[in-house]
Amino acid sequence: MSLARPLRRSARWILAPSCALAPLAAAAQTLLAQAPTLDTVIVTATRVEQRLDEVLADMSVIERDTIERSGATTVADLLSRTPGVEFSRNGGPAANTSLFLRGGDNRFTAVFIDGVRVDSQSTGGASWNALPVEQIERIEILRGPAAAVYGSDAISGVVQIFTRKGEGPATPSIGLGLGSHRTRKADIGVHGKSGALDYALSVGHEDSKGFDTRPGVGFADRDGYERTSASARLGWAVAQGHRLEASALVNDLDSQYDGFASTADDRALYDVQTLGLTWSAQWSPAYRMRLSANQGRDRYRTRPSPYLTDTKVDSYLWHHEYRIGAHRLTAALERRKDSLENSGPPALDASRSQNALALGYGWSDRGHTVQLNARHDDDSEFGGKTTGAASYAYAFAPGWRATVAAGTAFRAPTLYQRFSQYGVADLKPESSRNLEAGLRYAQGNSQFGVVVFRNEVTDLINFGAPGPCASSFGCYENAGKAILKGVTLSGAHRLGAVNLWGSVDFQKPLNADTDRLLARRARRHAQLGADATLGDWTVGADLKLVGERFDNAANTVRLGGYGLVSLHASRTLAQDWTVLARVDNLGDKDYAVARTYATGGRMVFVGLRWSPR
C-alpha cells in the first residue's frame, strides 16, 4: 500500500532537483501528542539539562506511559513511531535489526543507555533486537549530526535510553502479558527513595514460540526466542549539591533463526551489558561538574555453527558547565577505548583509543538562541578528527520559532573493518556535512514542525573487490558517497478529549555514485494516530504507512509499500490495577521489511499491571 497521491505530489515538489540546495542549516523540535510537555527536561542535545522548548536540535521523547500503552516488544518498533525512523529486520522481534535514522546506515546512530555507549566493533552500531523494552523509563531521540558533542558514530543522530530512577516512597510493580505466537512476558520491580538514597531495581523475562521467519527457505521450524533482563540504578546524595550514581543493565537473548541453506536449529545468543558510575557536583549556582566512568558490552555468538564477536567500550568523561546570565559554557575531556574479540577465522583481538576535548557555548535572550559546539578526537590509529556544529533560532512571533543549523560528523572504521582478514589498516573515517532548517509552532493545544535537511557522507566504507587485505574474497574500502536529504512534517492537536498526532517523512537517501536509493529505505513513510481518555478507558488507533523500497543496492529487488493499522485500549480496573490490550496489523497485512523474511501477521497482546499509587 503506497502513500496517498497528494503526499506523492508533495514529495516530488519538495525533493525536486531545483530545491536540492535549499536546505541550508537548522533543526527544529518535533513533538507528538503522546510526548511530554514543553517544560520536560532533556539532556541528550548538549549533555546538559535543558527544557525541551529551549533545545535547538530536532528531538523527540518517548515516556514510560507511552511505552506501556504501545505494547511494543522491541525498541526498534517504538522508535519507528517517531519521525525520521525506519528499520529492517531479518525475521521476528528478536532477529537481527538495522535502524535507519534520517536514511542513514545503522552504524551512523550513536546509542547510550544511562549515559553508557553501546556499540559493535564488528558490524558497527547497536544490536537493537537485544535492548530490553521492559527496563526502559524513557528514550530521547536526537535527529541530525552530534559528533561535536559525542564524537564518533553520531552522523545521523543519537538515541539515549534511560532506565528508571528512584523517587518517592518504595513502590513495587508487577507486569504480566500474553500475546500472539505464544508470547509471554513478566516483569517485577521496585523503586523509591529513603533519605539520601534512591534506588530502582527491575527484572524481566519474555519468551515466544515465534513463527517460521523464512518459509520455504532453510530449516522449517518456528523461530522463537527467550529473553531475560535486569537493571539497577542507585543514587546517593552525599552532600548538598553532590550526588553519586551507579547504574547497571544486563540482557541475555537466545533467538532462533534460519541460516543460509541450514538444516539445523540455528541460534543467535546476544548479551548486552552496561555499567556506569557518575559523580555530579554543583559547586556553585553557576558551576556544575560531572565525572563518570562507564563500560558497555555487546557480545554475539551463534550455534551450532561456532562464531563469536565481543565488543567492549570503556569511556571516561570529565564534564564542566558554567553559566553567566544568559550565557552557558561547557568543556569536557573524554577518553574512549574500543576492544574487539572475534573468532574469525583468523581470530582477532584488537583495541584502539580516542582522547577528546569538547567545547560548547549557548546563549539565549529576547527571542534569539545560539548554540555552538566544537570537538577534537585524537585516535590512536588514524590520528585526529575535528568536528563542529552551529545552530541559531529566532522566536519571531508568539508560539513560532525558526531555526538554522550546520554540523560535521564522522564514524571511525570498526576494528573488524581494519584488522580482520577483510580489513584494511589505513581506512579513513566516514565523514559528513549536514545543513538543515526548521520552523516550529507550539501554542495551546496545537503543535506543528517542519525540518528540511541535507547530509552528505563521504569516504563511505563498503565491501569491495579483492585488494590489499588478506582475503581473496574481497576487502573493505573507502569507495562511496551518500546524500541523505529530506523533509519531515509533524504535528499534534488536542480536540476535546481526543489527541491527534502524526508525522510524514519525504526523503531521498541516495548512493551518490550510482544515483540509486540506499537499500531498504523508503522515499516516503508516515505515522498518524489518535487517542482519547473516556472515563476509566484510554483508547487509540494509529496508522503506519511505508512506501516501496529496494532490498539491494542495485535497486533491482523491490519491496512493496504497505499500510498497517493498530488499536490499543487500557483501563484502570481498581486503584492499583491496569489492563492493556493491543492489536497490531489489524488487517493481517502480508508485507516484508527484508526479502525472503516473513513478518508476524496480525498480533494481539494483553497485559495486566499492578503498581500501588
N, C-alpha and C positions, 0 to 999 in steps of 0.2 A: 504494500500500500504506500503510495508516494504522498508527499505533502500536497496540499491544495494548490490549484493553479495560480491563485493570486500570490501565494508565497513564492512560487517558482518564478513568476514575472519579477517580483521584488528582488529575488536573489540575483537574477541576471542583471538587473539595473544596478544593484549595489556593487556587484563584483565585476562590472564591465571593465574592459581594459582602460578606458578613458578615466576610470575612477581609481585605478590600481595604486596611484601615487598619492591619493588624497589622504589616507590615514597617516597624519603627521602627529604623532605624540599624544599619549594620555591614557588614563584609566578611570573608570567610573564604578562606583559600587552598584551591585545588584542584589536586591533582597526579594525573596519570595514571601508570600503571605504567612507561611508557616515558620518563617525565620524570626529571630528575636527583634526587639525594638532597636531604634537607632542609638539609644544610650548604652547598648550592650558593649562591654569592654572586650577587645581582642588584643592579641599580642603578635600575631604572625606577620603583619605587614612590615614592621620595622624592628621587631624583637623588643619593643617596649609597649606598655599598656596604652591603648588609645580607644576612645569611643568610636563605634562603627561609623558614625556620621562625620568623624574627623579624618578618617582614613582616605587617602588618595587612590590607593590600589583598588583594582576590581576584585571584590571579595564576596563570598557567601559564607554563611554559618549554618550548621545543622545542629540543633539542640537535641537533648535526650528524649523529650516528649515526641519529637518528630521521628526519631529513630524507633522508638517503641511502637508508635502508631503505624509505621511503614511495614512492620513485619519482615523487613529485609533480612536475608541470610548472609549477604556479603557486603563489604564496604564498597565495592565497585557498583553494585546495584543502588546503594544510597547516593553515591556521588553522581551517578548518571542522571539523577533527577534534578541536578543543578545545572546552570548554564555552562556551556563550553566543554562538557564532559561526554565522551563516548568510551566504550570498551569492547574488546573482543574476548571470547572465552572458548577454549577447546573442550566443550562439554558442559557438565553440570556446575553447580555453585562452587565446588571445591577444585575445579580444574584450573589449569594454568590460565592466567588472566593478564591482559595488557590494557592499560588505561591510556587514553589519548586526550590530553588537556589542550584545548585550542588547536587540535590537529597534530600536536607534537608526539613523538615516539614515547613509549613507556618510560625510557631512561631519562627523559627530559623533565620529569616531575620529581622534586625533592620531597621526601616523606619523613616526618618526625612523629614520634609517639612520646608525649610528655617531654618534648624538647630533645629526645634522643633520635639521632638519624638512623634510618633503616635503609639498607641498600644491598644490592648484589654486585659483587665484583666479577661475576661471571657474565650474566646477561645484561646487567645494568638495570637499575630501578627496583622497586619494591615487589615482593610477592603478595599481590593484593588478595589472592584467594586464601592466604594464610593469616590475615589480620582479623581478629575476632570481634564481631559486631557487639556481642553481649558485654564486652568490657568497656565500651566507649560511652563517654558522657557527652562529648561534643566534638565537632570537626570544623576547622576553619580552612577554607579553600581560597587561595590567592591565585588569580589568573594573571599571567604575564611574568617576564623575567625578574628574578630576585637574587641573582648571583652577587650583586653589590652588597647584599646583606648576608647571604648564606653560603657564598662560594659555589663550588662545582655542583652540577646537576640541575639547578633551577633555571632551565631555559624556557620552559612553558609555564612553570608555576611551582607552587608549594602546597602540599596538603599536610596539615598538622592535626594529629589526633590526640585528644585528651581523655584520660581515664578519670573516674570520679574523685573528687576531693571532699574530705570530711568536713561537715559543718553541722551545727545544731546538736540536739540530743541524739544518743545512739538510736539509729533507725535501721532495722533489718528489712530485707526484701527477698521474696522468693518468686520466681517465674517459671511456669511450665507451658509447653506448647506442643501441638501435634500438627503435622502438615502432610501434604501430598508426598508420594513416593516413600511412604512410611518414615517420614521425618519426625524426629523427637528432639525437643530442646528443654533444657533445665538450667537454671542459674540461681545462685544464692549469694547474698552479700550483706554487708553491714557497713554503715558509715556514720560518723559523728565526731563530736569534739568534747574534750574533757579538760578544762583548764587551758594550759598552754599546748596541749597535744591535740592533734586532729588525725583522723585515720579513715581509710576506706579500703575494704577488702572484698574481693569478689571471686567466685569460682563458677565456671560454666561448662556444660557438656552438650554436645549436639551430635546426632548420628542420623544417617539416612540410607535406605537401601538403594536410592538413586534410580537411574534408568540407563538403558543402553545408549551411550553417548555417540557411538559410531555404528548405527545399524547397518548390517551388511558388510562391515569392514572389520577385520581383525577378530578378536575373541568375542563371541556372542554371549554377553552377560550383563547384569546390572552393575553400573559403575557407581557405587555408593561411597560414603566417606564417614569418618569418625573424627571429631574434634574435641579437645579438652583444653581449656584456657583458664588462666588465673591472673589477677592483677592486685597490686598492693600500692598504696600511696600514704606515706606517713609524714606528718609535719610537726615541728616543734618551734614555738615562738620563744626563742632563747632569751630575748630581752626586747624592750620596746624598739620596734623597727628592724629587728633581726630575726631571721627565720631559717631553719634547716629543713630540707625536704628530701626524702628518699622515695623513689618510685621503682617498680619492677613489673614486668609483664612477661608471661610465657604462654606460648600457644603451640600445641602439638596437633598436627593434621595428618591423618592417614587417608589418602584418597586413591580410589581405583581409577585406572584409565586404560584405554585401548592403544597399545603401541602399534607401530607400523608393522603390518603382517604378523602380529603376535598371536600365538595360540596359548599364552599363559595368562594368569591373573596378575596383570601388571599393577604395581602400586607405587605411588609417589608419597614420600614422607617429608613433610615440611616442619621445621622448627624455627619459630621467630621468638627472640628474647630481647628485652631491653632492660637496662639497669641505669639509674640516674641518681646523682647526689648533687644538691644545689644549696648554696648558702646565699641568701639575699639580705642586703643590709641597706637601710635608709639612714645614712649618716647625718643628713640634714634635710630640711624641707626642699632643698634644691638638688641634692646629690644622692644618687642611688647607685649601688654596686651589686653585681651578681657574679658568683664564681661557681662553675659546675664541672663535673667530670662524669662522662657517660660512656656506655658501650651498647651498641646494637649488634645483633647477630641474626643472620639469615642462613639457615642450613637446609640443604635439599639432598635427598637420597632417593634411589629407586631400587626396586627388587621385583622379580628375581634377577633381572639384569643389573649388575652392580655399577652404581655411579654415585659420586659424592661431590658436592661443591659446598664449601663452607666459608662464609664471609663474616669478618668481624670489623666493625667500625668503632674505633676508640676516639673520643673527642674531648677537648678541654676548652672551656670558654671563660674569659675574664671580661665582663661587660660593664661599661660605665655609662651613666646617664646624668646629665646636668642641665637644669632648667634655669633660665634667666628671663623672667617675664614671659613674653610671647615666644621666646627662643628656646629650642631644645637641642642640646649637643650630645652625641653618643660616640663612644670609641670602644673598640673591642679587639682583644687579642685571642686568636683561636688556633688550636692545633688539631689536626685530624690525621689518624693513621688507619689505613686500609690494609687488611690481611686476607689472603685467599689461600685456601687449601682445596685443590681439585684433583680428582683421581685420574684425570686424563683418559687414555694414555698419551704421552708420558705424564707421570704425576707432577703436579705443580704446587709449590709452596713459596709464595711471594708476598711482599709487602711494600708499601710506599707511604710517604707522609706529606702533609701540606701544612705550612705555617702561614697565618694570615693576619693582616691588620685591616680593620674596617672602621670607617668614619662616617658619621651621619649628622645632618643638620636639618631641623624642622622649624618653621615659623608660621604663625597664623595670626592675622589681625585684620579687622574691618572687611571681612569677606574674602580676603586673599590668603591662600595657603601655599607654602612651598615645602618640598621635601627633596633633599639632596643626599646621595649616598655614594661612597667610593670604597673599593676594597682591592687589596693586592694579595694574591695567593702565590706562595713560593713552593713549588712541587719538587720533591727530592729527585724526580726523574726527568721531567721535561722543562723545568725552570719556572719562571714567573708568568703570572697572568693577572692583568688589571682590568677590573670591570667598574662600571659606573651607572648611575640612574638619576634622573631629574624629573620631578613632577610639579605641576602648578595647577591650582584650582581657583576659580573665582565664583563666588556666590553672587550672581548678578541681579537676583530678584528673590523675594520670599519663596523658599522651597526649591529654588533652582540653583544648580551648580554645574559649571563646565570645567572639564579637566583636560590637560595635555600631559604626555609623558614620553620619555625616551630612555632606553636602557640597553646595556650589553650583558651577555651571559656566556657561560661555557660549561661543557661537560668533559671532564678528563677521561681519557681512554681507560677502560677497565683493565685490571691486571690480567684477565684472561685474554683480552684483545691484544695485549702487549707481549705476554710471556708464554702463552700456550703454544702448541705445535702449529697453530694457525696465526700466531701473533707476530707483530712487527714492533720492535722495541722503540723505534723513533716515530710512532704515530703522534700526530698533533691533536690537541684538544678540539672538540667540536665547538664552534663559536657562533654567537648570534647577535643580531642588532634588531631591536624592536622599537617601533613607533606606534603610538595609539592615541586616540582622542575619545572623550566621552561626554555625555550630557545626562544629568540625573535630576529627577524631580521627586520630592517626598514632602507631603503635607497632608495632615488629617488622615483620612482612611485610604489615601492613594499613594502609590509609588510607581515610578517609571524610570528606566535606564536604557541607554544605548551606548555601546562601545564599538569603535572601529579600530582594528589592529592590523599590523603587518610586521611579521617576524621573519627575518632572513637568516637561515642557518647555513654556515659554510663549513668545509672540511668534514662533512658527514662521514662517519665510519661505516663502511659497508663490507660485506664479504665478497671478495673478488676472485680473480683468476690466480693460479699458482704464481709464486714470485719469490720474494726474499725470505719467506718463512720456511719452516722445516717440512710442512705438509705439501704433498703433490696434488692434493685435492683443491686447495685454494687458500688465500690469505686475507686477513683484514687489511683495509686500505682507506686512506683519506681520499675519497673519489666521488664526492657527491655534494649537492647543494639543494636545499629545500626552501620554499617560500610558503609560510603559513599566514594566510590573510583571511579576514572575515569581519562579520558584523554580528553582534549579539544584542538582541532586544529582550528586555524583561520588564515585567510589571506585576503589580498586585493591587487589589482593591477590596475593601470590606463594604459589603452591601447588606446592611442589617445584621442578621446572624450568620451571613454567608461570607466566607473568604474566597476570593477568586485570585488565582495566580497563574503565571505562565512565563515561558521564555522560548525564543526562537533563535537558532544559530544558522546563519548563512556563511559558509566558509569555503575556502579553496586551498586545501593543503596539498601542495604540488611538489613533485620532483622537478626541480628547475632545469635539469639536464635533459629530461625526456618530455617535459610538459604533461606528465600523467599524474593522476591522483595517487597519493600515498595509500598503501594497501589498507583495507578495512576501515576507511574513513569516508563519511558521507559528506556531500556538499550541503545538505540541509538536515537538521534534526530539531525537534521541539518537544516541550513538555507543557501540558495545560492541566489545571486542576481546580477543584473546588471542595471546600469542606465547611461544615456547619455544626454548631452545638445546639441541640434541641433537647432541653431538659437534661436528663442523665445520659443522653446519647450524643456521641460525636460521630458523624457520618461524612464520607467523602468519596470522591472519584477523581482519577487522573488519567490522562491520555498521553501516550508517548508515541511520537512519530519519527521515523528514521528513513531517510532517502536511500537510494541504491548506493552500493559500494562495490569495490572490486577486491577479490581475495588475494590478488597477486600484483606485483609492481608493474607488470606489463599491461595491466588493465584488460586482460582477456577473459578472466573468470569472474562473472558477475554475481553479486549477492543482492537479491531483490530488496526493495524497501518494504517497510512493514509499519503497522499501527497496532498498539496494544492498549486495551482499556483495563484498568484495575479499580477495585472497590474496596473500601475499608470501613469498619464500624467498631466503635468501642463504647462500653457502658460501665458506669460505676454501679456495682451490684450492692455494695454496702460501703460503709465509711472507708474501709481499707482494701477493698477488693475491686479489681477492674478486669473485664473480659474484653478481648480483642479478636476480631475476625477480619481476614483479608483474602481477597481473590485476585490473583494476578493473571493476566492474559485471559480475561473473561471469555473472549470469543474463541479460545483454543487455537490461536493463530499458529500455523506452521511456518516458521521463519528460521533464519540462520545468521549467526554473527561470525562464523568461521566455516569454510567449506568442509563438507563431509561430517560435520559435528552437529548433533541434534540439540534442540533446546527442550525444556521440560513440559511444554504444553500448558494447559490450564493448571494452576497450582492454588491450593487452598491452605490457609494456615489459621489455626485457632489457638489463642493463648490466654492464660489466666495469671494475674499478678496480685500478690499480697504485699502491701507496703504500708505500715501504720503511718498515719498523718498526724 
